Amino acid sequence: MSKRLLRPLEEITIVQDDKDRQLDQYDLRQQMDNALQSGSDSTMLEFLQIPREDILEAIKSMQRHLERARPEVKSPTDEDYTDPKDTLEREFIETGIDSLRRMSKSSASLPSWTITRFEIDCTGRIGVGFFSDVYEGTWRGQTVAIKVLRDFASSRLFVREVEIWKNLSHPNIVELLGASSASGNPPWFFVSPFAKHGDLCNHLRRLSMVKEQRGSGLVPSFSSSSTRTFEIARRESFTRPSRECDLSRFMLEIAMGMDYLHEHGVLHGDLKCANILVDERYTCLISDFGQSEIRAEAYRMSGACTSRGTLRWQAPEVMQGLSELTPAVDVYAFSISCVEVLNMGQMPWSLVDDNAVQFIVLKEDERPAIPGHYHATPIHELLRQCWHRDPKSRLSFSEVVLSLRRNRHSMGGVLETPPPKSIPELPEVNQPQEPKSPISLSPCRMYLPADRLDTYMRFTHPFLPSVYVQSGGGSGTTCHQAFVPNCGFQPSSFVG
């Protein structure tokens, strides 16, 4: 269709849409006036189309609409101009509130923290879990996250969790803006500010991919044939990080948030980077805390086995079923979360399944590997004290915060970790060095299930040493121990 014909059609459409809008407004006002003139509560309820179980929420929404309504001086030429003497809308809302109160036959009122389903608008689902889904939405003009629970939790537990959360206020704890009423039918929901950068795990992974593409050295690339290129990239990984990638600050903020929760008698129970959110200022916010009872009831009602956190972050005593949730369990999970941070969001023991993880932790008393340049540093020693086998020997979060602050102060408050005293020169690509004999096997060991062993065996590069495989297993789990020469490299640093 030519532009000469298209323009008149667009003008006709605009005029017709305006006429339709005016007719709709006229019809709506007529119906509102008829409902007012009827003086009947049932007529008002029928016009509002509100189920009886939602009456209290509807009253709350209408009251807030009146509270936020402010008279604005507008010109008669404005599209939404109304005569100041026209009070039909206010009269209708006030009469509607009175009618709903009489129809509810209850003098009860909703808590101040209530956000009704009439006040929020879900725009899309952004997360799916076993006992809840998370949606992005809007509330009072701001973007929010809406966590909708499955139909498992009781109203008593839901209200209790809300009351606990609303009394918490800390820069590193996700704020609760409000929650649904438990007076109506489920599902119920929590409303909190929307975290622009998502969870910490995915944030770090995105940074890792960007840094790798830019060749900055956070993720060393072996595609280059130049040893010098890799050497420069490796040295750049020790430069001052930006706020978006200040790993030591991330760990400190998580510890401060957890210290605050423990001071207020709140245990987390599932601490990991996936439950740490990152806002627009790259500040870490702890989420999904204090809902252990709701989770337990969800598992119980669904018939599934009760979970006490995610297995790879579980303390040994929890894996063995010897302990319930304690502060020491949260401290252990924090140490594994720090391993995630140092490995840029990489899952602990990413090459093995959960059965093998249990074997490694319980039988071998080993912990996930961290990048080599963090070995023999204050950070490494701190993690060792947090993931100690004996819960009584683990640090408290107040001690963790003190240690991390002292560490950052000694490094000027900016560096992630102090750079090594000297970075050894790497061998030329065309002259790989053979490991000296005898070969030391124990310092560089990792466990691989049979289906993952072939993957690692395909890694061949002059910088990667040869692999020596020894079969083994335990507790019904078959796995292989892959040993490499003691040359200062951690295998998991490259393939984990």
N, C-alpha and C positions, 0 to 999 in steps of 0.2 A: 504494500500500500504506500502511495506516495506521501511525502511529508505535507504536501498541500492539502490532502484530505485528512491526514492524521491529526493535525492541530485542531481543526474545528470539532472533531470527535472528542478529543480530550477535554475541550472546553465544555462541551455538552455534558460529558460524564461528571465533571466537577460540579456543575450547576445542579444536576440531578441528585448527586450524592448529598449536597447541602440541603436540598428539599426533603430528601428521605430522612436525614438526621433531624430536621425540624419537626417532621411529622411524628417520628419516633418519640421525641421529647414531649410533644403535645399529648400523645397517647399515654405515655408513662405518667405524666402529671394528672391526667384525667383519672387514671386508675388509682393513683395515690389519694386524690381528693375523694373519690368514691369510697375508698377504704376508710378514710377519716370520717366521712359523713355517716357511714353505716353504724359506727359506734360498737361494732361487734368484734370481740377478740378473735373468734374463729375466722372471720373474714380477713382480719389483719394477718393472722398466721398463714392462711391460705395464700394471700398475696405475697408474703415474704418467702414462702416455700421452704420453711425451715423445719426439719424433723424435730420431734419433741426432745430427743436425746441431745440435740445441739442447741437448745434454747439458751443455756447459760453462756455458751461461747458467742452466740449471736448478740446477746445483750452486751457482753464485754466489747465486741467489735463496734457496735453502734455507739456505745458510750465514748470510746476512744475517738471515733469519728467526730463527735460533737466537741470533744476536748481540743482536738487539733484544728477544728474549723476556726478560721480567723477572718473577720470581715476585711476584704480587700477593696481598695478604691480602683474601679475599672471604668473605662470609657464605654459609652453605649455602643461604640463601634466594635468593641472586642467580641470575639466569637462566643465566649462563654459568659457574656454579661447578663446579669440578672438584676432586676429592680431591687434596691435595698429593702423596700417594703414587702417584697415577696418572701414570706417566711414558710412557705408550704413544706419545703424539704426538712427544715428544723422541726416543725410541728409534727410531721409524719414520723421522724425518727424518735422524738420524745414519746409520742403516742404508741409507737411500735414497741419501745422499751417497756412501757407500762403494761401493754397487752401481753408481752412475752413473760413478764414477771408473774402476772396473774395466771397465765396458762401453765407455767412451770410448777405451780403449787409448792414452791420451795423458797425459803428465805436465804438459802445458801448463796454465797458469792464466790467467784473464782479468785485464786491468789494473784498478787500483783505481778508475778512473773509470767502469767499466762499469755501466750501468743496463740490466737485462735487460727484455725485453718482458713478462715475467711480473710485473714490479713496477709497471708504469704502466697507467693506465686512460684511454683517450681518450674524451672526452665530446662532442666536436664539432669539425668542421673550421672554421677561422677564416681561412684564407688559402690561395690556390692560385697556384703559380708554374710557370715552365717546367721547372725541375729539382727542385722540392720542393713539398710541401704542409705547411701548419702546422696543428696541432691544439691545442685546449685540452684539458688532462687533469689527472690527479692523480698524485702520486708522494709516498709517505710522508706523506700527509695534507695536502700543500700543492698549490695550484693551479700548474700549470706549462704552458709552451708546448713542444710536441713538433714539431720540424721533421723531417719524413720525406723523405729523398732519393729521387729516381727511381733506377731500376736502371742508372745510367750510371757512377757513380764506382767506381774500383777500391778494393780494401781498403787498399792502400798509401797512396793519397792521403787516404782517409778517416781513417785512423789518424794520419797526419801533421798534418792539420788539427786533429784533436782535441788532439793533444799541444801544438800551438802555442796553441790557445785556452785550455787548462787552465792554462798558465803566465802568462796575462794576468790582471791584477787592477787595476781602476780604477773609480772611482765612476761614470764615464760610458761604461763598456763593459759590454755585456750579459754576465752571468756564465754560465759553462757549469757546470751542475750535474753533468752526466755525459753519456754517449753509449752507444749500443748496441755490442755486440761485433761485430767484423768477422770473427769466426771462423765464424759461421754464414752462412746465405744472406741476401742483401738482401731487403727494403729496410732500410737503416740509418738511424739517427736521432740528433739532438741534443736534449738536454733543458735548458731554461733557465727562469728565473723568469718567471711570467706578468706582462706589462705591463698594468696595469689600464686605462690610457687609450689603448691601441692605439698606432698610429704617429703621429708629430708632424704629418704632413700632415692626416690626418683630425681630429686633436685641434684644430688651428687652425681648420679649416673648421667644426667644431661650435661653437667659441667665436664665430666670426664670425656664424653664424646666430643664436645666442642673443643676442649683442650687438645684432644688427640688430633682432631682435624686441623687445628691451627699449629700443631707441632710444638706445643709449649712444654711438653715433657711430663705432664701429670700422668699420662698413660703412654709409656715408651712405645714407639712404633718400630718394628723390625723390618718394615718394608724398604727402608732406605739402605742403599749400599755403602753409604758413607759412615765410617766410624765416628768421624768428627761431628757429624750432624747429631748422632745419638748422644755423644758426650756433651754437646752444648745443651741439648734438651734435658739431659739428666741434671745438669747444673742449674738450669732455669727452674727446676721443680723446687728449689730451696729459696727462691726469691720471695719477697713480701707478698702475701696473698691479698686479694681484694676482699671486701666485706662478704661478697657472695660465696667465697670459698675459704673462709677463715676457720679451719677445722678445729683448732683448739678453742675458739670462741663457741663453736657449736657444742662441743663437749661440755664446756663450762656452763652454758645456758641450760643444757639438759640437766646437769647436776644441780644447779640452783633451783630449777623448777621442782625436781624430785625432793630436794631438801625441804622446800616449802610444803610440799604435800605431806611428807613424813612428819613434819612439825605439827601439822593439823590432823594427824591421825588417819591420813588417807594413803592407802597402798595402791599401786598401779596394777600389777599382776600380769601385764602383757607389754612391757616396755621394749620397744624396738624402733628403728628409724622409720618404719612405715606408719608408726603412731606418733611421730613428731612432725608437726606442720611448720612451714616456712612462710612468713608473711611478706608483704611488699618491701619491708626493710631488711629482709634476710635474717629475721629474728626467729629463733626456734621456739615453738609453742607445743607443750605436751598435751596430747589429747587422749581420749579413750581411757581415762583413769577412773578409779572408784566405781566401776560398773561390774565388779566381780560377782556380786549376788545376782544381778540381772542375767549375766552370762550363765551362771550355774543353773538358774531356773530354766533358761532357754535350752540348755543341753539336757536337763532332766525331763522337760516336757516333750522334747523331740525324740527322746530315747537314745540320743548319742552319748558317747562317753564324755564325762566331765573333763574339760581342759583347764589347766592352770598355766596359761600362757602358751606361746609357740615353742615347740620342742628345742630348736637350736639356740634359743635364748634361755632355756630352763636351767636352773641350778641343778647340780648333781643330786641333791637330796629330794628335789621335786621329781626328777626323772625316775628315781627309785621309789617314789610314792611314800617317802618317809616324812614329808613336811607339807604343811599348808602354806598359804601365802604369808611371808614375813618381810620385814625391811631388808634383811640380808638377801632374800630372793630377788628383790628389786635391784639391789646393788650388783648382783651377779649379772642380771639382764643388762644393766647399764654398761658393764665392761664389754659384753658381746656387741652392744650397740656401738661402742667406741671403735671396735674392730671394723664394723660396717663403715663408720665415718672415715677412718684412716685408709680403708680400701675403696673409698669413693663410691659407696652404696652397694658394693658387691656383697652378696649373701654369704654368711659364714659357711665354710665347707661346701662351696657351691658345686663341687664335683661328686659329692657322695649323698646317699639317701639318709633318711632319718635313723634307720636301724644302725647304719655305720657310724653316725654321729653319736648315738648312745654308746656304742662300743668304744669309740675314741675317748669320750668323756669319762665313762664309768670304769672301764677296764684299763685304759692307758693313762688316764688322768691328764690328758693333753687338752690344749685350747687352740682356737683358730689362729692361723698365722697372720702377722701384721707385716707391712712393708719393711724391707731390710733396714732402711735408714732410720727406723724408729727403735731398733734394738739397742739395748744398753743406754736408754734415755730415761729421764724421769717419767715420761708418759708410759713407757713399757713397765717400769717398776710399779706405777700406780695401778695399771691393769692387773698385774700379778697379785696385788693385794686385794683387788676387788673380786677376782674370780677364784680366790682360794677355795680349796676343797672343803675346808671347815668353815661353816657359816659364822662361827664366833670370831674367826680371825679376819673376816672382811671388814673393810672400813665402813664407817657411816657416811652418809651423803654430806654432812657438815665437814667431815675430814676430807672428803673428795674435793669439795668446793675450795677449801683452804689450800690444798695441794695444787690444784689447777691454777688458782690465782697466783700462787707463789711462782709456779712454773712460767706463766705468761709474763709476770713482772721481771723475772730474770732474763727473759728473751726480749724485753722492750715492749711487751704487750701486743706484738704483731705477728712475729714468726710462728708458724705452726709447730715446728720443732727446730732445735739448733742444728745447723748444717754439720755434717761430719768434719772432723779435723782435716782430713784429706780424702779426696775422691780418687781411687786408684785408676790409672790409665787402663783403657780397655784394649784388648788385643786387636790387631788388624784383622779385617774380615777374611782376607785370603790366607791368614796364618793363624788358624785356631790352635789354642794351646791344649795339649792333652793333660788330663789329670795326673798328678803325681801318684806314685805307688809307695806305700800301700794306700788304698782308698778308705777314707773315713765315711761310714754310712749313717751313723745315728743322728748327727745334727740336722740333716736335710731329709726328712721323711714325711711322706703323706700317704693317705689311704684312699684307694680308688676301688669302686665296685667294678666287677668284670666288664660291664658294658661301657664304662668310661675309660678303661685302661687304654684301649686302642686309640681313643681321641688324643690322649697325652703322648702316646708313642709316635703320633704323626708330627709332633712338634720337632722340627729339626732346624737348628740355626747354630752358627759358630759360638754365639753367646750362651746357648743352652747346653749344659753337660749331658752326657749319656745317662740312660736310665737303666737301673738294675732292679729287677722285679722279684719279689719273694711272696708266694701265696700264703694266706693265713686267714684266720677268722675267729669268731667267738660269738657266743650267745645265739647260735643259729644263723649268724650273718657271715656270708662269704665275701671277703674283700681281698685286695692285694696291697702290699706295702711297696711303694715305689721309692727307691733310694737313689740319690744322686751324689756325686762326689762332694766332699766338704770344701766348696770353692767360694763360699760366702753368699751364694744365691739361695733364695727360698723358692722352690718349685711353684708354690701356690701364688707367688707374686706375679707369675707369668700366665698361669692357666687357671687360677682359682676364680 
